């Protein structure tokens, strides 16, 4: 019997337009290392993950291979594949590149502070339910706006979570969900859990991540990431 294995798909195909930089944000140096390195290193070092699929832009594949994977000896990176126009296209490309794992961890390469503890919590929850997403309870009061920029409603704060990554699924479940939804309208899809929510009708568990597990999106986030790396 083939041992059960887990794959990580690391997404590094974004353009990073809000970063105001000619360099794609996932390759910007933070404390002397490319931003995407930190997530890759976490997956490299944990025994939870057996293979890593890195998804990037077509013209960045050679750079990733030479300047990141080989340079830093990230031996679990088995394939580097080209992403698509939208996030869900890149995820699908990553899924197709996996070698039939039991579970798949889908992670934003611009989130450098994923750690062993949240991966362990996520693995425990996905083994129990088949689908979970890393996130944290929202600290702020959230307002729902109407089309005119007016407050429409105020959800109970205790029920509001901000969603992070990784988002973790049974591999067959997320593949089936993607194959199904790709035949339909997908413009409203903004994260991986929504694909499963729309197509599979199963509950998705919220798994606690960390308030440090930020996504580096703007220049201010680089400063925050550098501060976290000091401590």
N, C-alpha and C positions, 0 to 999 in steps of 0.2 A: 504494500500500500504506500502511495506517495505521501510523505509527511505534509501536514497542513502548513501553508505558508501565507504570509501577509505581504502585500505590496503597498508602497507609498507612491502616489503620483504627486510630483511637485511642479506647480504651475509657475513658469517664468516666461510667459509670452506676452505679458501686458506692455503697453506702450508708455505708461506712466506719465501721461500728459500733464497731470497736476503737479508733477515734480519740477516743471520748468527746467529740464535738463536735456541735453542732447544725448546723454547716456541713458539707456533704459534703467529704470529704478532698481531692478533686481541685480544689476551689475555695478551699481554705485558702491564705492568703498565705504565701509563703516568700520572704524578702528582698524583700518589696513586690510580688510578682507571684503570680498564682494558680498553684498547683502544676502543673496541666495545661499551662500556658503553655510550660513548658520543653521538654517533648516535642514539642509542636506547633511550636515555634520551630525545633527541630532538623530536623524534616521539611520545614518551610517553606524552610529555608536550603540543604538538600542538593539537588544536581542528580539524585540517585538517585530521588527521589520526585516524581511529577507531580501527584497529587491526594491530598487528605486527606479521609477520612470521619470525622467526629467523632460518636461514639455516646454519648448521655447520657440522663438521665431526661426524660420528656416535659415536666415542669414546669420543666426547666432549659434547654430549647432556646433560648428567647428571651434568657435571660441570657447563654448562650454566644455567641449571635450578636452581641449588642450590646456586652457587656463584655469579651469575649475576642477573637473573630474580627475584628470591625470595629475595636475599640479598638487592637489591636496589628497590624492590617493583615496578617492571616494569609490571604493571597489564594489559597493552595492548598486551603484548606478549601472544598470544593465543595458538601458537604451536611452538615447536622447532623440526625441521625435519633434516634428514641427507641429505647432498648435494651429488653431483655426481662427476665423474672424471673431468669434465670440467665445466667452469663457466655456460655455457648454460644448463648443466644438473642440476646444483644447482638451477638456476632460474626456470627451469621447475618444480622441486620438490616444490619450494616455491609457484608457481602458483597453483599447484594442491592442496596445503594446504589452500589456501584462501577460504573464505566463500562468494563467489559470490559478490565481490565489484563492484562498478562502475568504479573506477580508481585504478591503482596499481602503487606505487612508488618503484622502484627497486634500492637499494642503497648498495654501498660497505661499509661493516662494518669498513674498514680501513680508511674511510673518516670521521674524528671526527667533522668537522666543518660545517656540514649541519646546516642550521638555518631556522627559521620561515619565514623570508622574501623570501628566494629562493623557499621554499615550496609553498608559496602563489603565486609567479610568475608562478611556474610550474603548479599549479592547474588551474590558469586562462588560460594558454596556452593550456593545455590538454582538457579543456572544450570546447575550440574554435576549436581545430584541431584533437583531438584524439590521438596525439603522440607528445611528446617533450622531449628534452634532455637538461640537465643543462650543461653549459660550459662557457668558456670565450674566447674572442679574443686572439690569440697568440701574445705574446710580442716579440718573436724572429722571425727572418727570418728563413724560413724552406726550406730545400733543399730536393729534391727527388733524391735518389741514384739509380744507376743501379746495376746489379749483381756483378760488379767489384769494387764497392765502389767509383764510380765516379759520379759527379753531372750530373743528367739527365735533371732536370728542377728546376725552382724556382717559386712556386706559389705566386700569389699576397698576401702579408701578410694580407691585410684587409679582405680577404676571408677565412683565416685559423683560425679555432677555436680548442682549446684543450677541449676535452670532459670529463666531470665529471659525477658524479651521485648525486642525483637520476635521473633515466630515467623513464619517466612517460607515461603511456598508458591507453587507455580504456582497461579494463580487458579482454573483449571478443576478442578484436583486437589482443592483444599480445598472448592470448591463441591460437587463430586460427593460428597465424603466427608460433608459436612453433610447433604445431601439424603438420603443413604443412612442415616445414623445417626439422623436425626430420626424414623425409623419404628420405632426400637427403644428400649430402656431406656437412659437417658442419665445417671442419677443419679451414676454413678462418674466422669463426665468432669470433669476439673479444669483441663485446658489444651487448647489448640488441637491440639497434636501428637497427643494421645490420639485425637482424632477420626480423623486420618489413619492412626494406628497400627491402630485397630480396624477400619477400613473398607477401606483401600487396600492394605495389605500391602507397603508399600515402606519401605526403610530411611530413617531420618531422621538427618541429620548434626548433630552437636553443634558449634556454631560459637562460638569464644571471644568472650565479651562483656567484662565488666569487674567487678571487685569493688566498684567505685563505683556500678554500675548497680542500686542498691537500689530496692525497692518501699517507698514510704512508707505504712505501715500503722498504726503506733502513735505516740503523742506523742513517744517517744524518737527515732523516725525523722526527725521534723521537725528536731530538734536536729542530727542527723547530716547531713541535707541542707543545712542552713544552714551548717554547718562546711565541707562540700565546696564550696559556692558561693563561699566566701571565697577558696579557693585554686584 
